[in-house]
């Protein structure tokens, strides 16, 4: 009996060891996901759902401008965050600077749910480094009761004779310089020094007439408060703010504008890499992608999520611009070393 008891004890210990060493199921995985995103750009309920499904904790931090986000990461925060939502034109730059590494796409089953266009986007061919998060446009937002005239052109910002009310300049380098370039008839991606010099002149003159620079959400809050009448803004931000005030309007200028996709990237030196991949796949699930789009009022790149959206959202041209409008829109491209030309213009505009 003594020998049998010892044998039973040994077998029990072996079984316990096997139990402790085996991989835990997803619901018990635990860990912490450190997530850096634009402000008010994901519903709290979606984060809590991920926590329930994985047993993990999500720690969310936010930023108001991509320049501030990149500066934060380059100052060492790339070791603090697991993944980041970044503008499309930052993806290849972040790869060149060693902040992100190529994705292990075999770990992302949800890629099959994407619209085919987003499997090979111009900002990250073949999705080597990122997955698409949401997409939208940048145009003009205004309160119809505060403007004195039509709002259909960038001239309302850049032509003193066409100013229709007090305006804010968007505190975002590429979008704001791009708007000035579009107004002057250039591409938002030009590297022509003469074109950029003209854009700088237009922006400096506009700055003198403006009521200052603001981040996207802050600018709309100031318009809602009546501090300004119009600003350059992101489509979904306007639709969110419009729920507070029906007088808010959004228009794509006749010169065109920008079409953009925000992307999710995993930081090369960040913690919780496994959780980062799982969160990426979580975002690609149709039900979650639809919840994200409905909350933010931006378009989802997940094709299988479209039927889950409200009909009024699927039919809204602000969310899904018709093809004839999209033809006049441009993606902001990664400019490589030529980005220094834009940095110089922006520094001078903000400093004077």
N, C-alpha and C positions, 0 to 999 in steps of 0.2 A: 504493500500500500504506500509506503514511503516513496519508493522508486516511481510508482505511478503518479503520486502527487507531484514529484519534481518534474516528471515528464510533462504533465498537464500544465504546470507553471511555465516551463520553457516554451511550450507551444503557444501559450497565451501571450507571452512576451514577444515572440516572433510575430504573431498576428497583430499585436499592438504596434510593433515597429513598422510593419507593412502598411497599416492604416495611416500612421503618422507621416510616412514618407510618400504616399501616393499623392498625385496632384489633387488639390481641392477643387470642387466644382465651382463654376463661375460665380454662383450666388454667395460663395464663402471666400472668394479670392482675397478680398481686402486690399490694403494699400491706399495710397493717396495720389490723385491726379491733379497736377498743378497746371491750370489752364489760363492763358492770357488771351483776352478777346477785347473787341470794341465794347464800349459801354452799352448796356441794354440791348445785347445782340443775341441773347439766348434765353428762353423761358426758364425760370427757376424749376418749374415742374419737370422739365426734361432732364435737368441735372439730378434731381431727386430720383427720377426713374432709373437713371444709370446707376446711382448709388444702390438702389434696392436690388437691381439685377446682378450687381457685381460684389456687393459688400464693401465697395471702395468708398472713399471720401473724395469729393471734388472741391478743390480750393480755387476759386475764380478771382482773377485780378483783371483790371480793365485799363484801356488807354483811350485817349481822345484823338491822337493823330499818329499816322504810321511812322513819321520821323521820330516821335517820342518813343514809340515801341522799339524801333530798331536801335536807337541810342541806348535804351535800357538793356537790351540783349547784349549789345557789344560791350557794355560796361560790366558784364559778368552775370547778368540775369539769365543767360542761356543755360546756366547750370541749375537754375532754380525752377524753371518751368518745363513741363513735359511736352506740351504742344501749344501752338499759337495760331490764331487766325490772322493772316497777312494779306495785304493787297496783292493782286495777281502779278503786278510788275515788280514786286519785291522777291518773288520766289527764286528766280535764277541768281539774283544778287546775293541773297542769303546763302545759296549753295556755294557761290564763288568765295564767299567770306568764311566758309567753313562752319556756319551756324546750323545747317541741316545736311542730312545725308540722303542718298537715294532710298526710296521706300522699298520695303520687302512686300511687293504687291500680292504675293501668294497668301499673305495673312489677311487680305481684305476681300472677303467674299462679296461684299456689297457693291463692288465696282460694277457688277453685272446689272445693277439697278439704274445706272446713270444713263442720261440721254447720250447717244453716240458722239455728239459734238464735244461733250466734256471729257471724253476719253482721250482726246488729242488736241487740247486747246493751244492757241498760239503762245500763251505765256509760259507753258510747261509741257512741251511736246511729249506725248506718251505718258503723261502724269508720272514723270520720273521722281518728282520730289513732293507732290502735294495731292490732295483731293479737293474738289470744289465744295464750297460751303453754301454760298448763296450767290445770286447774281442780280444786277440791277443797272440803273443808269444814273447819271449825274446831270441835273438840269437846274432850272430856276424855281424856287419856292417863294410864294408871296401871299400876303393877306389881301384879299380883293378889296376890302374896305379901306385899306391904307395906301393904295397906289392911285396915282392920277394919270392914267393912260394905259395903253396895251403893254403886256409883258409877253413878248414873242421873240426877243433877240437879246444877245449879250450886250447890245447897245445900252440897255437899261442900267448896266454897270459901268460901261466904258466910254460912253458918249455923253458929255455933260448936257447936251441939248435934249437927250432922250431919257434923262433920269426921271423916274416916276415916283420917287420917294426915298427916304433914308434907307441905306442898304449896308449889309455886313459883307465882308470878304471872308471866304472860307479859309480857315487856317490849315491848308493842306497843299503842299507845294505843287505837285504834278497837276492836280485838278485845277487849281487857280491859274497857274501859268498856262495850262492847256486851254482854259476858257478864253484867256487873252489871245492866244495863238489862233484859236478858232475864229474869234471875232475879226482878226486881221487877215483871215483867209489861209492860214497855214495848218499843217497837220499838228496834232497835239504831241507828236513824237519827233518833230523837226530838230535837227542839230545845227541848223544854219545860224551862225552867230548874229547875223544881221536881223533875222526874224526874232531871235530871243532878245536882242537889244530893243527892238520895237515893242515887244511884249512888256519888257521892263518899264519902258516909258509909259505905256498905257496903264500898267498896274500902279506905278507911283502916282500918276494923276488921279486914278480912282481911289487910292488910299487916302489922299487928301480930302476927298469928298465923302468918304465912307464914315460909318460910326465904329470902325475898328474891325479886328479879326476875331473869329470865333470858331470853335470846333463844331462839327455837324449838329449834334444834339443841342448844344448850348445856343447855337445860332437860331434854331427853330424855337427854342424856349423864349428867346428874346423877342422873336417876331410875335409869338403868342401873347407876350406881355405888352406888346406895342412899342418896344424900344426901337424897332426897325420895321421896314415894310417888306423887304425882300432879301434873298441871299442865294448863293449857289448851294445846292443841297442834294442829298442822296434820295432816290425815289421812295424807298421803303420808310426812311425816317419821316418823310413828309406824310405818308399815309398813316403812320402811327400817330403823329402829332395831330393830324386832321380829326382823329377821334375825339380830341379835346375841343377843337374849334373848326366848324364846317366852313369857315371863311378862308381857310388855308387852301392854296391851289399849287399845282405843280405843272410845269410845261418844259418840254425839250425845245431849246431855241432853234430858230430856223437855220442857223449856221451848222447845227448838229451838236453833238456832245460826246460823252464817253459812255461806253458799255464796259462793265467791269465784272469780274468774278473775284470774290474773296475766297482764299484758299486756306486749308488747314495743313500745317506742316509740323513734323516732329523734330524737336531740337536734338542735335547730335549728341550733346553732352548733358541733356536733361534727364531727370529722374523718371522712374516708372514707365519705361519704354513699352512694356507689354500692355499696360493699361492705356497708353496713348493709342496703340493700334486698335485696341478693343473699343475705345471711344470713337475713333474714326469709323469703324465698321458700324457702330451704333448709330452714327449720324447718317449713314447710307441706307439704313432701313427705312422703307417707304413711310411707315406710320410716324417715325421720328422726324424724318425730313419734312413731312407735311405739317407737323406741329411747329417746327422751327420756322417754316415759311409763313404759316398763318399768324404766328406771333409777331414776326418782324415785318411782315407785309412785303417781303422780297421774294423773288422768283427762286424756285428750287431747281437745281440741276438734276435731281433724281426723277427720272421720267415716270417711274412706277408710283411716285407720290402724287402726281398731278390729279388723278381721279379722286383723291382723298381731300382735295382742296374745295372750299366753297365755290359754287358756280360764279358768284359775283367777282371773286378774286381771279378765277381763270379767265374771265372776260374783261378784266380791267386793263386798258391799254397802258396805264402807268406801271403795272406789274409786268405785263407781257406786251411790249410794244409791237405793233404790226410790222411786217417785213419792210414796208416802204420807209418806215421811220428808222428801223435798225440799219438800213443801208447808209444812213448819214452819220452813224455813230462809229467811234473808233475805240479800240482797246489802247490803253496806255502800255507801251512796250518797255521792256527792260533795255536801258540805253548803254549798259556797260560803263566804260570810263567816261563816256560823254555826259553822264549824269552830273558831272562836275560843272558843266555849263549851266544847268538848272540850279544847282546849289548856289552858284555865284549870283545868279539873278535873284533868287529868293532871299539870300542873305542881305543883298543891297536893298531890296524892297522892304524887308522887315526892319532894317536898321535905320532907314531914313525917316 
